[in-house]
Amino acid sequence: MRKMLVIAVREYLAAVRTKAFLITLIIMPMLMSGALLVEWLLRDYHDTKTKKFAVVDRTPGARLYPVIEKAVQAYNEKTIDPATHKPIMPRFDVEQTPPSTNTPEAIAEQRLELSQQVRKGELFGFLDIEADVLEVEKYETGKQKETIRYQSNRPTNLDFPRLIEKPLQSAIQDLRMEKAHLGVSPEKIRWIMRPTSVQAMGLTRRHPVTGAIEEATLMDRIAPVMVPIGFLVLMFMVLMMTATPLMQGVVEEKMQRIAEVLLGSVPPFDLMLGKLLGMTAVSLTITAVYLGCAYWAARQYNFVEYIPPDLLVWFVVFQAFALLMYGSLFIAVGAACTDMKETQNLLWPVMLLVMLPMFLMGSVLQEPNSTVAVGLSFFPFATPMLMILRQSVPPGVPSWQPFLGVGLVVLTTLLCVWAAGRIFRIGILLQGKGAKLGEMLRWVFHD
């Protein structure tokens, strides 16, 4: 026992005293939120080159082109910074292209010609408004088809069609109602037909101090989603930060024959368990730092009520057992391989187990207490992540479920550590060719 604890302390200190550990501790959250950070940093940077568009208005009298022209003019006025007089957004340049004859062949030929201009870079895209877009008779015949098309070789850039979509819709509705002779002003009809949205809100509550009745805030809507996702991502991130180096360390010690020296003074099982406990302590250190920072931020921004202390305790418990359970599997893979390349073939089944809760996150978030979600959360390899995910979603889970989940995880952890120990004692001294999955199973069940 003493030697095992010495190894655990040594593994812990060797990990936390390095500069790489401190750098990883700081950089990892930044990498996880890197997309948001980059998006925020680049929020004021745009391609300010003028984008040219052609508009083919086939309606009688080309009555929709002025609407597009007006919308573009209003947009272009906002593309220049009034203080510096420098462009901050791309300017749109639209030109009206006379329509071809109203035959399918001629229309297709004109669209091909405009497409060729887009391919050559002469146009960024073009808008084709068909002649029957204002026809009211389509209602009587039930005829429905797309009557306005936007074509470009930049399908991800939709700034221009989004700009003109609403003005075109309003103008088309006004012209259709005018043509239908309804005898009611278009403004009144539009007010009658305005959509009414159903907003998902949190529950009304009473303030604990003043006693005043309060409506749900924006945070009440965001927190029930963000807190569970944050817990799940944090557990997965810490698990990968500690379990993978644990496997790599075993492989390196085996390749450099350091393991043979260590086994001269300590039994294989004690060596493996010492490494596992040391890395578990490292993972709990990382967890304590991140949870402490998150709890401090929650107190600063007054949403600490969404992170109750008992939930933090359960998270630490599940985090510790998850590392023990998965860490033993990573150690077994490392002991059975002779170099890092061989670990890839044996690691993918373990990675599938680790990634399983991430695949199920959406459905469990939507129905955390459904039969499927409850059943999946009692699958031991998914229990740590899915149980804490379900606990984070109001109104939580029955109190017996986390205890049962911990019991199942403890039993599975003991089984994994026992199996990993049997693999470790043989695989750590294996040289030459690495073991296959079938051989590892034989090592577990045969002396």
C-alpha positions, 0 to 999 in steps of 0.5 A, a space after each residue: 500500500 505504501 509503495 502504491 501511494 508513493 507512486 500515486 504522489 509521484 505521478 501527481 506531482 510530476 504532472 502538476 509541476 510541469 509548465 505544460 500542465 499550467 499551460 493546458 489548464 489555461 489554454 484548454 477552455 480557450 480552445 473549447 470556446 475558440 470558435 466564439 472567441 474568434 467570432 467575437 474578435 473578427 466581428 468588425 472584420 468584413 470583406 468590403 469589396 463591392 459585390 455586383 448583382 444582376 436583377 431580371 424582373 419579368 413581372 409586367 412593368 418590372 414593378 419589383 425592381 424599384 423595391 430591390 433598388 430602394 432596399 439596396 440604397 438603404 443598405 449601402 448608406 450603412 456600409 460607411 463608417 460615419 466617423 472614419 468614412 471607411 467601408 465597414 461592410 461590402 457595398 451592393 451594386 445592382 443593375 437591371 437586366 432586361 428579361 428575355 422573351 417569355 419562353 422556357 428556352 429563352 429563359 434558360 438561355 439567359 440564366 446560363 449567360 448570367 451564370 457564365 458571368 458569375 463564373 468569370 467573376 463579373 457578377 457575384 450573383 443574380 436574381 430572377 423574378 418570374 413573370 407570374 409572381 404577382 398572379 392571383 389566379 394561382 390561388 384558384 388553380 392551386 398552382 405552386 412553384 418557386 417564382 423568385 430564384 437567386 443563383 450564385 457560386 457562393 451558396 454560403 453567402 446569403 447577405 443579398 437575398 436576406 436583405 431583399 427578402 422581406 421588402 419583396 414579400 411586402 411589395 408582392 403582397 401589396 400588389 397581389 391584394 391590389 390586383 384582387 380588388 379586396 376593398 380593404 387596405 393592404 396595411 389593415 390586411 397585413 396587420 390582421 395576418 401578422 404572425 403571433 409567436 409562442 414564446 418559451 418562458 421560464 416559470 413565474 416565481 416570487 422573490 425570496 427577499 422582497 416577496 414580489 412576483 417576478 417573470 422569468 428572465 432570459 437567464 431562466 431560459 438559457 441556464 437549463 440548457 447551458 449548465 447541463 452542456 457545460 457539465 458534460 463538456 467539462 467532464 469529457 474535457 478533463 477525462 481526455 486531458 488526463 486519461 490519454 497522457 496516462 496511456 502515453 506514459 505507460 507506453 513510453 515507460 515500456 518502450 524505454 524499459 523503465 517499467 522493468 526497473 519499477 517492477 523490480 521493487 513494486 508489484 504490477 497491480 500496485 504500480 498500475 493502481 498508483 498511476 491511476 490514483 495519481 492521475 485521478 488526483 490530477 483530474 480532480 485538481 483540474 476539476 476543482 480549478 474549473 468548477 471554482 472559476 465557474 462558481 465564482 463567475 456564477 456568483 458575480 453574475 447572479 445566477 449561482 442558483 442554477 448551480 446548486 452545491 449538491 450538484 457540484 458534489 455529484 459532479 466531483 464524485 462522478 468525475 472521479 469514478 469516470 477517470 478510474 473506470 476509463 483510466 484503467 482501460 487506457 492503462 490496459 491499452 497502453 500496457 498491451 502495446 509496444 508503441 503509440 501507433 499500436 494504441 490506435 487499433 485498440 483505443 477505438 472501442 474505448 473511445 466509442 464508450 467515452 463518446 457515447 454520452 456526447 452522441 446522446 446529449 440532445 435526446 437526453 436534454 430534451 426528455 431527461 426523464 424518459 424511459 430511454 434516457 433513464 435506462 441509458 443513464 444506468 449503463 455504467 460507461 455512460 452513467 457519469 456523464 448522462 446522470 450529471 446531465 439529467 441532474 442539471 436539467 430542472 426539475 432534476 431526478 429522483 434522489 435514488 437514481 444518482 446513488 444507484 448510478 454510483 453503485 453501478 459505476 463503482 462495481 464497473 470500476 472495480 471490474 475494469 481495474 481488476 481486468 486492467 491489472 491482469 492485462 497490465 501484469 503481462 502486457 507491461 513486460 511484453 516486447 516486440 509485437 503488441 497484443 490484439 484484443 483477443 489476446 487481452 481477453 485471454 490474459 483477463 480470464 486465464 492465469 
